Amino acid sequence: MTAAEASAPSGPDVLLIAGEASGDMHGADLIAALRSRVPGVRVRGIGGAHLRASGMETLIDAITLSTMGLVEARERLGAVWRAYRTMRRIVRDEKPNLLILIDFAEFNLALAGVAHRHRVPVLYYISPQVWAWRRGRVRKIARRVSRLAVVFPFEVPLYAGSGVQADFVGHPLLDRVRITRERAATFAAHGLDPTKRLVALLPGSRTKEMQLLLPPMAEAAARLTARGDCQCVLALADTLSQADIAVSMRGAVLPVPVVSGDTYNLVHASDAVIVASGTATLETALLERPMVIVYRTAPLTFALARRLVSVPFIGMPNLVAGRAVVPELLQDAATADRMVAEVERFLDDPAYASATSSALASLRHALGDGGAAERAAGIAAEMLA
């Protein structure tokens, strides 16, 4: 026996695909829970820093694949295609004991088809958003996927009668979103003025997203700061850097301080948040902070999406609530003028801000009781057994 064979995992072989920053984070929690149930399990695939830290063998870094929108995806089409061919070969030739898919719908559904043809069982955790667009995909998912671990309670009825078992496991953010200090301590930690209101800027986790949203956010922040009673701070995603900020600002100076690695505490300490549509909106909702959701993408991408999407909102808090709990500014409406107006409504109308926070607090109860990764890991363990 070679040294490599002696050190190789003795348990089952799992291939995991998480092509987005949020999937990387939730995948790491899932793998940690799975290792406690299935000692010696080997996990490899596509992921980022969180999955690497969990011990997964990262064959392809997810950051090289992350895109936002149908048109923008062309920029990384070559990398996505090479990654797909690599994963397809592993599924076809090595036949892992289980394929775990996390979000990343188009890539993962195509790979699920390969797995189905080669009799590799598939667990989809955080499944495609068929409730938002292309509901006809339910039949495709049912053909290709063995089990579903869904994170919204309204997803279960969508799969009733389709032939695939869908289990509601709760939303994994319930276990992730935690503060470690109170408002005053956060202000002190980052040199913020305790006599002023705080507005947090969350311009997304992708470079293209930041390039489109940071300039109007920065202009809004400058105008809010000029009020005299307000200060702003940019909470930088761990997938982005100061260099990304410089590119996004196109030579202009960012008028606010930048903080990395403390987003939850900063959001919790804020009076209002300007946040890019995506996972961060749900995180902000779980922290019960009034927010303005902003979104921009290529005009063609947006036009195509409007024809395909069948839901009235883009922000997850509004979708889960079934009503406009917080304002959304999309495309041409995502201007500094509109951002300032919506934020000032929160700052200057305490009753409105309080009602919004109360409505967001109720969302937590709709998302389960926590323990999503543990429940999903239990399903994975059953499938491996």
Contacts in CASP RR format, 6 or more apart in sequence:
PFRMAT RR
TARGET T0000
AUTHOR 0000-0000-0000
METHOD contacts of the structure
MODEL  1
MTAAEASAPSGPDVLLIAGEASGDMHGADLIAALRSRVPGVRVRGIGGAH
LRASGMETLIDAITLSTMGLVEARERLGAVWRAYRTMRRIVRDEKPNLLI
LIDFAEFNLALAGVAHRHRVPVLYYISPQVWAWRRGRVRKIARRVSRLAV
VFPFEVPLYAGSGVQADFVGHPLLDRVRITRERAATFAAHGLDPTKRLVA
LLPGSRTKEMQLLLPPMAEAAARLTARGDCQCVLALADTLSQADIAVSMR
GAVLPVPVVSGDTYNLVHASDAVIVASGTATLETALLERPMVIVYRTAPL
TFALARRLVSVPFIGMPNLVAGRAVVPELLQDAATADRMVAEVERFLDDP
AYASATSSALASLRHALGDGGAAERAAGIAAEMLA
8 42 0 8 1.000
9 40 0 8 1.000
9 41 0 8 1.000
9 42 0 8 1.000
10 40 0 8 1.000
11 38 0 8 1.000
11 39 0 8 1.000
11 40 0 8 1.000
11 41 0 8 1.000
11 42 0 8 1.000
12 38 0 8 1.000
12 41 0 8 1.000
12 42 0 8 1.000
12 97 0 8 1.000
12 98 0 8 1.000
12 384 0 8 1.000
13 42 0 8 1.000
13 44 0 8 1.000
13 94 0 8 1.000
13 96 0 8 1.000
13 97 0 8 1.000
13 98 0 8 1.000
14 34 0 8 1.000
14 41 0 8 1.000
14 42 0 8 1.000
14 43 0 8 1.000
14 44 0 8 1.000
14 96 0 8 1.000
14 97 0 8 1.000
14 98 0 8 1.000
14 99 0 8 1.000
14 100 0 8 1.000
14 380 0 8 1.000
14 384 0 8 1.000
15 43 0 8 1.000
15 44 0 8 1.000
15 45 0 8 1.000
15 87 0 8 1.000
15 90 0 8 1.000
15 91 0 8 1.000
15 96 0 8 1.000
15 98 0 8 1.000
15 99 0 8 1.000
15 100 0 8 1.000
16 27 0 8 1.000
16 31 0 8 1.000
16 43 0 8 1.000
16 44 0 8 1.000
16 45 0 8 1.000
16 46 0 8 1.000
16 47 0 8 1.000
16 51 0 8 1.000
16 56 0 8 1.000
16 99 0 8 1.000
16 100 0 8 1.000
16 101 0 8 1.000
16 102 0 8 1.000
17 45 0 8 1.000
17 46 0 8 1.000
17 47 0 8 1.000
17 87 0 8 1.000
17 99 0 8 1.000
17 100 0 8 1.000
17 101 0 8 1.000
17 102 0 8 1.000
17 104 0 8 1.000
17 107 0 8 1.000
17 108 0 8 1.000
17 111 0 8 1.000
18 24 0 8 1.000
18 26 0 8 1.000
18 27 0 8 1.000
18 46 0 8 1.000
18 47 0 8 1.000
18 48 0 8 1.000
18 51 0 8 1.000
18 62 0 8 1.000
18 102 0 8 1.000
18 103 0 8 1.000
18 104 0 8 1.000
19 46 0 8 1.000
19 47 0 8 1.000
19 62 0 8 1.000
19 65 0 8 1.000
19 66 0 8 1.000
19 102 0 8 1.000
19 103 0 8 1.000
19 104 0 8 1.000
19 107 0 8 1.000
20 62 0 8 1.000
20 66 0 8 1.000
20 102 0 8 1.000
20 103 0 8 1.000
20 104 0 8 1.000
21 48 0 8 1.000
21 62 0 8 1.000
21 63 0 8 1.000
21 66 0 8 1.000
21 205 0 8 1.000
21 206 0 8 1.000
21 237 0 8 1.000
21 238 0 8 1.000
21 239 0 8 1.000
21 279 0 8 1.000
22 103 0 8 1.000
22 205 0 8 1.000
22 279 0 8 1.000
23 47 0 8 1.000
23 62 0 8 1.000
23 102 0 8 1.000
23 103 0 8 1.000
23 104 0 8 1.000
23 126 0 8 1.000
24 47 0 8 1.000
24 48 0 8 1.000
24 49 0 8 1.000
24 50 0 8 1.000
24 51 0 8 1.000
24 62 0 8 1.000
25 50 0 8 1.000
25 176 0 8 1.000
26 102 0 8 1.000
26 125 0 8 1.000
26 126 0 8 1.000
26 172 0 8 1.000
26 176 0 8 1.000
26 372 0 8 1.000
26 373 0 8 1.000
27 50 0 8 1.000
27 51 0 8 1.000
27 54 0 8 1.000
27 102 0 8 1.000
27 125 0 8 1.000
27 373 0 8 1.000
28 50 0 8 1.000
28 51 0 8 1.000
28 53 0 8 1.000
28 54 0 8 1.000
28 56 0 8 1.000
29 172 0 8 1.000
29 175 0 8 1.000
29 176 0 8 1.000
29 372 0 8 1.000
29 373 0 8 1.000
30 100 0 8 1.000
30 102 0 8 1.000
30 125 0 8 1.000
30 373 0 8 1.000
30 376 0 8 1.000
30 377 0 8 1.000
30 380 0 8 1.000
31 43 0 8 1.000
31 51 0 8 1.000
31 54 0 8 1.000
31 55 0 8 1.000
31 56 0 8 1.000
32 54 0 8 1.000
32 373 0 8 1.000
33 373 0 8 1.000
33 374 0 8 1.000
33 376 0 8 1.000
33 377 0 8 1.000
33 378 0 8 1.000
34 41 0 8 1.000
34 43 0 8 1.000
34 377 0 8 1.000
34 378 0 8 1.000
34 380 0 8 1.000
34 381 0 8 1.000
35 41 0 8 1.000
36 377 0 8 1.000
37 377 0 8 1.000
37 378 0 8 1.000
37 380 0 8 1.000
37 381 0 8 1.000
38 380 0 8 1.000
38 381 0 8 1.000
38 384 0 8 1.000
41 384 0 8 1.000
42 57 0 8 1.000
43 54 0 8 1.000
43 55 0 8 1.000
43 56 0 8 1.000
43 57 0 8 1.000
44 56 0 8 1.000
44 57 0 8 1.000
44 58 0 8 1.000
44 59 0 8 1.000
45 56 0 8 1.000
45 57 0 8 1.000
45 58 0 8 1.000
45 59 0 8 1.000
45 60 0 8 1.000
45 87 0 8 1.000
45 90 0 8 1.000
46 58 0 8 1.000
46 59 0 8 1.000
46 60 0 8 1.000
46 61 0 8 1.000
46 62 0 8 1.000
46 65 0 8 1.000
46 83 0 8 1.000
46 87 0 8 1.000
47 56 0 8 1.000
47 58 0 8 1.000
47 60 0 8 1.000
47 61 0 8 1.000
47 62 0 8 1.000
48 58 0 8 1.000
48 61 0 8 1.000
48 62 0 8 1.000
48 63 0 8 1.000
49 238 0 8 1.000
51 58 0 8 1.000
52 58 0 8 1.000
59 86 0 8 1.000
59 87 0 8 1.000
59 90 0 8 1.000
60 83 0 8 1.000
60 86 0 8 1.000
60 87 0 8 1.000
63 239 0 8 1.000
64 76 0 8 1.000
64 79 0 8 1.000
64 83 0 8 1.000
65 76 0 8 1.000
65 79 0 8 1.000
65 80 0 8 1.000
65 83 0 8 1.000
65 104 0 8 1.000
65 107 0 8 1.000
66 76 0 8 1.000
66 205 0 8 1.000
66 206 0 8 1.000
66 239 0 8 1.000
67 73 0 8 1.000
67 75 0 8 1.000
67 76 0 8 1.000
67 80 0 8 1.000
67 206 0 8 1.000
67 208 0 8 1.000
68 206 0 8 1.000
68 208 0 8 1.000
68 209 0 8 1.000
68 297 0 8 1.000
69 297 0 8 1.000
69 298 0 8 1.000
69 301 0 8 1.000
69 305 0 8 1.000
70 300 0 8 1.000
70 301 0 8 1.000
70 304 0 8 1.000
70 305 0 8 1.000
71 297 0 8 1.000
71 298 0 8 1.000
71 300 0 8 1.000
71 301 0 8 1.000
72 208 0 8 1.000
72 297 0 8 1.000
72 298 0 8 1.000
72 301 0 8 1.000
73 80 0 8 1.000
75 208 0 8 1.000
80 107 0 8 1.000
83 107 0 8 1.000
84 107 0 8 1.000
84 110 0 8 1.000
84 111 0 8 1.000
87 111 0 8 1.000
88 111 0 8 1.000
88 114 0 8 1.000
90 96 0 8 1.000
91 99 0 8 1.000
91 111 0 8 1.000
91 114 0 8 1.000
91 115 0 8 1.000
91 118 0 8 1.000
91 120 0 8 1.000
92 114 0 8 1.000
92 118 0 8 1.000
95 118 0 8 1.000
95 119 0 8 1.000
95 120 0 8 1.000
96 120 0 8 1.000
97 120 0 8 1.000
97 121 0 8 1.000
97 384 0 8 1.000
98 120 0 8 1.000
98 121 0 8 1.000
98 122 0 8 1.000
98 123 0 8 1.000
98 380 0 8 1.000
98 383 0 8 1.000
98 384 0 8 1.000
99 111 0 8 1.000
99 112 0 8 1.000
99 115 0 8 1.000
99 120 0 8 1.000
99 121 0 8 1.000
99 122 0 8 1.000
99 123 0 8 1.000
100 122 0 8 1.000
100 123 0 8 1.000
100 125 0 8 1.000
100 380 0 8 1.000
101 108 0 8 1.000
101 111 0 8 1.000
101 112 0 8 1.000
101 122 0 8 1.000
101 123 0 8 1.000
101 124 0 8 1.000
101 125 0 8 1.000
101 145 0 8 1.000
102 108 0 8 1.000
102 124 0 8 1.000
102 125 0 8 1.000
102 126 0 8 1.000
103 126 0 8 1.000
103 127 0 8 1.000
103 128 0 8 1.000
105 128 0 8 1.000
105 129 0 8 1.000
108 124 0 8 1.000
108 128 0 8 1.000
109 128 0 8 1.000
109 137 0 8 1.000
109 140 0 8 1.000
109 141 0 8 1.000
109 144 0 8 1.000
112 122 0 8 1.000
112 124 0 8 1.000
112 141 0 8 1.000
112 144 0 8 1.000
112 145 0 8 1.000
113 143 0 8 1.000
113 144 0 8 1.000
115 121 0 8 1.000
115 122 0 8 1.000
115 144 0 8 1.000
116 122 0 8 1.000
116 143 0 8 1.000
116 144 0 8 1.000
116 145 0 8 1.000
121 146 0 8 1.000
121 147 0 8 1.000
121 383 0 8 1.000
122 144 0 8 1.000
122 145 0 8 1.000
122 146 0 8 1.000
122 147 0 8 1.000
123 145 0 8 1.000
123 146 0 8 1.000
123 147 0 8 1.000
123 148 0 8 1.000
123 149 0 8 1.000
123 376 0 8 1.000
123 379 0 8 1.000
123 380 0 8 1.000
123 383 0 8 1.000
124 141 0 8 1.000
124 145 0 8 1.000
124 147 0 8 1.000
124 148 0 8 1.000
124 149 0 8 1.000
125 149 0 8 1.000
125 169 0 8 1.000
125 376 0 8 1.000
126 149 0 8 1.000
126 150 0 8 1.000
126 151 0 8 1.000
126 172 0 8 1.000
127 141 0 8 1.000
127 145 0 8 1.000
127 148 0 8 1.000
127 149 0 8 1.000
127 150 0 8 1.000
127 155 0 8 1.000
127 166 0 8 1.000
128 137 0 8 1.000
128 141 0 8 1.000
130 136 0 8 1.000
130 137 0 8 1.000
130 138 0 8 1.000
130 141 0 8 1.000
130 155 0 8 1.000
130 158 0 8 1.000
131 152 0 8 1.000
131 154 0 8 1.000
131 155 0 8 1.000
131 158 0 8 1.000
131 311 0 8 1.000
132 309 0 8 1.000
132 310 0 8 1.000
132 311 0 8 1.000
132 319 0 8 1.000
133 305 0 8 1.000
133 308 0 8 1.000
133 309 0 8 1.000
133 310 0 8 1.000
133 311 0 8 1.000
134 308 0 8 1.000
135 158 0 8 1.000
135 310 0 8 1.000
138 158 0 8 1.000
138 159 0 8 1.000
138 162 0 8 1.000
139 162 0 8 1.000
141 148 0 8 1.000
141 159 0 8 1.000
141 162 0 8 1.000
141 164 0 8 1.000
142 159 0 8 1.000
142 162 0 8 1.000
142 163 0 8 1.000
142 164 0 8 1.000
145 164 0 8 1.000
146 164 0 8 1.000
146 383 0 8 1.000
147 164 0 8 1.000
147 165 0 8 1.000
147 166 0 8 1.000
147 167 0 8 1.000
147 379 0 8 1.000
147 383 0 8 1.000
148 155 0 8 1.000
148 159 0 8 1.000
148 164 0 8 1.000
148 165 0 8 1.000
148 166 0 8 1.000
148 167 0 8 1.000
149 167 0 8 1.000
149 169 0 8 1.000
149 372 0 8 1.000
149 375 0 8 1.000
149 376 0 8 1.000
149 379 0 8 1.000
150 156 0 8 1.000
150 159 0 8 1.000
150 166 0 8 1.000
150 167 0 8 1.000
150 168 0 8 1.000
150 169 0 8 1.000
151 168 0 8 1.000
151 169 0 8 1.000
151 170 0 8 1.000
151 171 0 8 1.000
151 172 0 8 1.000
151 367 0 8 1.000
151 372 0 8 1.000
152 168 0 8 1.000
152 170 0 8 1.000
152 171 0 8 1.000
152 320 0 8 1.000
152 367 0 8 1.000
153 168 0 8 1.000
153 170 0 8 1.000
153 366 0 8 1.000
153 367 0 8 1.000
153 368 0 8 1.000
155 166 0 8 1.000
155 168 0 8 1.000
156 166 0 8 1.000
156 167 0 8 1.000
156 168 0 8 1.000
158 166 0 8 1.000
159 165 0 8 1.000
159 166 0 8 1.000
167 375 0 8 1.000
167 379 0 8 1.000
168 368 0 8 1.000
169 371 0 8 1.000
169 372 0 8 1.000
169 375 0 8 1.000
169 376 0 8 1.000
169 379 0 8 1.000
170 367 0 8 1.000
170 368 0 8 1.000
170 369 0 8 1.000
170 370 0 8 1.000
170 371 0 8 1.000
170 372 0 8 1.000
170 375 0 8 1.000
171 282 0 8 1.000
171 367 0 8 1.000
171 368 0 8 1.000
171 370 0 8 1.000
171 372 0 8 1.000
172 370 0 8 1.000
172 371 0 8 1.000
172 372 0 8 1.000
172 373 0 8 1.000
173 279 0 8 1.000
173 282 0 8 1.000
173 283 0 8 1.000
173 286 0 8 1.000
173 367 0 8 1.000
174 286 0 8 1.000
174 364 0 8 1.000
174 367 0 8 1.000
174 368 0 8 1.000
174 369 0 8 1.000
174 370 0 8 1.000
174 371 0 8 1.000
174 372 0 8 1.000
175 370 0 8 1.000
175 371 0 8 1.000
175 372 0 8 1.000
175 373 0 8 1.000
176 283 0 8 1.000
177 264 0 8 1.000
177 283 0 8 1.000
177 286 0 8 1.000
177 287 0 8 1.000
178 264 0 8 1.000
179 264 0 8 1.000
179 265 0 8 1.000
179 268 0 8 1.000
179 287 0 8 1.000
180 264 0 8 1.000
180 265 0 8 1.000
181 189 0 8 1.000
181 265 0 8 1.000
183 268 0 8 1.000
183 269 0 8 1.000
184 194 0 8 1.000
186 192 0 8 1.000
186 262 0 8 1.000
186 265 0 8 1.000
186 266 0 8 1.000
186 268 0 8 1.000
186 269 0 8 1.000
187 193 0 8 1.000
187 194 0 8 1.000
187 198 0 8 1.000
187 269 0 8 1.000
188 194 0 8 1.000
189 262 0 8 1.000
189 265 0 8 1.000
190 233 0 8 1.000
190 257 0 8 1.000
190 259 0 8 1.000
190 262 0 8 1.000
190 266 0 8 1.000
192 198 0 8 1.000
192 231 0 8 1.000
192 233 0 8 1.000
192 269 0 8 1.000
193 231 0 8 1.000
196 228 0 8 1.000
196 229 0 8 1.000
196 230 0 8 1.000
196 231 0 8 1.000
197 229 0 8 1.000
197 230 0 8 1.000
197 231 0 8 1.000
197 271 0 8 1.000
197 272 0 8 1.000
197 347 0 8 1.000
198 230 0 8 1.000
198 231 0 8 1.000
198 232 0 8 1.000
198 233 0 8 1.000
198 266 0 8 1.000
198 269 0 8 1.000
198 270 0 8 1.000
198 271 0 8 1.000
199 221 0 8 1.000
199 224 0 8 1.000
199 230 0 8 1.000
199 231 0 8 1.000
199 232 0 8 1.000
199 233 0 8 1.000
199 270 0 8 1.000
199 271 0 8 1.000
199 272 0 8 1.000
199 273 0 8 1.000
199 274 0 8 1.000
199 343 0 8 1.000
199 347 0 8 1.000
200 232 0 8 1.000
200 233 0 8 1.000
200 234 0 8 1.000
200 235 0 8 1.000
200 266 0 8 1.000
200 267 0 8 1.000
200 270 0 8 1.000
200 272 0 8 1.000
200 273 0 8 1.000
200 274 0 8 1.000
200 275 0 8 1.000
200 289 0 8 1.000
201 214 0 8 1.000
201 217 0 8 1.000
201 218 0 8 1.000
201 221 0 8 1.000
201 232 0 8 1.000
201 233 0 8 1.000
201 234 0 8 1.000
201 235 0 8 1.000
201 256 0 8 1.000
201 273 0 8 1.000
201 274 0 8 1.000
202 234 0 8 1.000
202 235 0 8 1.000
202 237 0 8 1.000
202 263 0 8 1.000
202 267 0 8 1.000
202 273 0 8 1.000
202 274 0 8 1.000
202 275 0 8 1.000
202 276 0 8 1.000
202 280 0 8 1.000
202 284 0 8 1.000
203 209 0 8 1.000
203 210 0 8 1.000
203 213 0 8 1.000
203 214 0 8 1.000
203 217 0 8 1.000
203 234 0 8 1.000
203 248 0 8 1.000
203 276 0 8 1.000
204 210 0 8 1.000
204 213 0 8 1.000
204 237 0 8 1.000
204 240 0 8 1.000
204 275 0 8 1.000
204 276 0 8 1.000
204 278 0 8 1.000
204 280 0 8 1.000
205 237 0 8 1.000
205 239 0 8 1.000
205 240 0 8 1.000
205 276 0 8 1.000
205 279 0 8 1.000
205 280 0 8 1.000
206 239 0 8 1.000
206 240 0 8 1.000
207 240 0 8 1.000
207 244 0 8 1.000
207 247 0 8 1.000
207 248 0 8 1.000
209 276 0 8 1.000
210 240 0 8 1.000
210 244 0 8 1.000
210 245 0 8 1.000
210 248 0 8 1.000
211 247 0 8 1.000
211 248 0 8 1.000
212 296 0 8 1.000
212 297 0 8 1.000
213 276 0 8 1.000
213 294 0 8 1.000
213 295 0 8 1.000
213 296 0 8 1.000
213 334 0 8 1.000
214 245 0 8 1.000
214 248 0 8 1.000
214 249 0 8 1.000
214 254 0 8 1.000
215 248 0 8 1.000
215 249 0 8 1.000
215 250 0 8 1.000
215 252 0 8 1.000
216 294 0 8 1.000
216 334 0 8 1.000
216 335 0 8 1.000
216 336 0 8 1.000
216 339 0 8 1.000
217 234 0 8 1.000
217 274 0 8 1.000
217 294 0 8 1.000
217 336 0 8 1.000
217 339 0 8 1.000
218 249 0 8 1.000
218 252 0 8 1.000
218 254 0 8 1.000
218 255 0 8 1.000
218 256 0 8 1.000
219 336 0 8 1.000
220 274 0 8 1.000
220 336 0 8 1.000
220 339 0 8 1.000
220 340 0 8 1.000
220 343 0 8 1.000
221 232 0 8 1.000
221 234 0 8 1.000
221 255 0 8 1.000
221 256 0 8 1.000
222 255 0 8 1.000
223 336 0 8 1.000
223 340 0 8 1.000
224 230 0 8 1.000
224 232 0 8 1.000
224 340 0 8 1.000
224 343 0 8 1.000
224 344 0 8 1.000
225 231 0 8 1.000
225 232 0 8 1.000
225 255 0 8 1.000
225 256 0 8 1.000
230 347 0 8 1.000
231 256 0 8 1.000
232 255 0 8 1.000
232 256 0 8 1.000
233 256 0 8 1.000
233 257 0 8 1.000
233 258 0 8 1.000
233 259 0 8 1.000
233 266 0 8 1.000
234 245 0 8 1.000
234 254 0 8 1.000
234 256 0 8 1.000
234 257 0 8 1.000
234 258 0 8 1.000
234 259 0 8 1.000
235 259 0 8 1.000
235 260 0 8 1.000
235 261 0 8 1.000
235 262 0 8 1.000
235 263 0 8 1.000
235 266 0 8 1.000
235 267 0 8 1.000
236 242 0 8 1.000
236 245 0 8 1.000
236 258 0 8 1.000
236 259 0 8 1.000
236 260 0 8 1.000
236 261 0 8 1.000
237 263 0 8 1.000
237 280 0 8 1.000
238 260 0 8 1.000
238 261 0 8 1.000
242 258 0 8 1.000
245 254 0 8 1.000
245 258 0 8 1.000
259 266 0 8 1.000
263 280 0 8 1.000
263 283 0 8 1.000
264 283 0 8 1.000
264 287 0 8 1.000
267 273 0 8 1.000
267 283 0 8 1.000
267 284 0 8 1.000
267 287 0 8 1.000
267 289 0 8 1.000
268 287 0 8 1.000
268 289 0 8 1.000
270 289 0 8 1.000
271 290 0 8 1.000
271 346 0 8 1.000
271 347 0 8 1.000
271 353 0 8 1.000
272 289 0 8 1.000
272 290 0 8 1.000
272 291 0 8 1.000
272 292 0 8 1.000
272 343 0 8 1.000
272 346 0 8 1.000
272 347 0 8 1.000
272 353 0 8 1.000
273 284 0 8 1.000
273 289 0 8 1.000
273 290 0 8 1.000
273 291 0 8 1.000
273 292 0 8 1.000
274 291 0 8 1.000
274 292 0 8 1.000
274 294 0 8 1.000
274 339 0 8 1.000
274 343 0 8 1.000
275 281 0 8 1.000
275 284 0 8 1.000
275 291 0 8 1.000
275 292 0 8 1.000
275 293 0 8 1.000
275 294 0 8 1.000
276 293 0 8 1.000
276 294 0 8 1.000
276 295 0 8 1.000
277 293 0 8 1.000
277 294 0 8 1.000
277 295 0 8 1.000
277 314 0 8 1.000
277 315 0 8 1.000
277 328 0 8 1.000
278 315 0 8 1.000
278 316 0 8 1.000
279 316 0 8 1.000
281 291 0 8 1.000
281 293 0 8 1.000
281 315 0 8 1.000
281 316 0 8 1.000
281 317 0 8 1.000
282 316 0 8 1.000
282 317 0 8 1.000
282 320 0 8 1.000
284 291 0 8 1.000
284 317 0 8 1.000
285 291 0 8 1.000
285 316 0 8 1.000
285 317 0 8 1.000
285 320 0 8 1.000
285 326 0 8 1.000
285 360 0 8 1.000
285 363 0 8 1.000
286 360 0 8 1.000
286 363 0 8 1.000
286 364 0 8 1.000
286 367 0 8 1.000
288 357 0 8 1.000
288 360 0 8 1.000
288 361 0 8 1.000
289 357 0 8 1.000
289 360 0 8 1.000
290 326 0 8 1.000
290 346 0 8 1.000
290 353 0 8 1.000
290 356 0 8 1.000
290 357 0 8 1.000
290 360 0 8 1.000
291 317 0 8 1.000
291 326 0 8 1.000
292 326 0 8 1.000
292 327 0 8 1.000
292 328 0 8 1.000
292 329 0 8 1.000
292 339 0 8 1.000
292 342 0 8 1.000
292 343 0 8 1.000
293 314 0 8 1.000
293 315 0 8 1.000
293 317 0 8 1.000
293 318 0 8 1.000
293 326 0 8 1.000
293 327 0 8 1.000
293 328 0 8 1.000
293 329 0 8 1.000
294 328 0 8 1.000
294 329 0 8 1.000
294 330 0 8 1.000
294 334 0 8 1.000
294 339 0 8 1.000
295 314 0 8 1.000
295 328 0 8 1.000
295 329 0 8 1.000
295 330 0 8 1.000
295 331 0 8 1.000
295 334 0 8 1.000
296 330 0 8 1.000
296 331 0 8 1.000
296 334 0 8 1.000
297 305 0 8 1.000
297 331 0 8 1.000
299 331 0 8 1.000
302 330 0 8 1.000
302 331 0 8 1.000
311 319 0 8 1.000
312 318 0 8 1.000
313 319 0 8 1.000
313 322 0 8 1.000
313 324 0 8 1.000
313 328 0 8 1.000
314 328 0 8 1.000
314 330 0 8 1.000
315 326 0 8 1.000
315 328 0 8 1.000
317 325 0 8 1.000
317 326 0 8 1.000
317 360 0 8 1.000
317 363 0 8 1.000
318 324 0 8 1.000
318 325 0 8 1.000
318 326 0 8 1.000
318 328 0 8 1.000
320 363 0 8 1.000
320 366 0 8 1.000
320 367 0 8 1.000
321 359 0 8 1.000
321 362 0 8 1.000
321 363 0 8 1.000
321 366 0 8 1.000
325 356 0 8 1.000
325 359 0 8 1.000
325 360 0 8 1.000
325 363 0 8 1.000
326 356 0 8 1.000
326 360 0 8 1.000
327 342 0 8 1.000
329 335 0 8 1.000
329 338 0 8 1.000
329 339 0 8 1.000
329 342 0 8 1.000
345 352 0 8 1.000
346 352 0 8 1.000
346 353 0 8 1.000
346 356 0 8 1.000
347 353 0 8 1.000
END
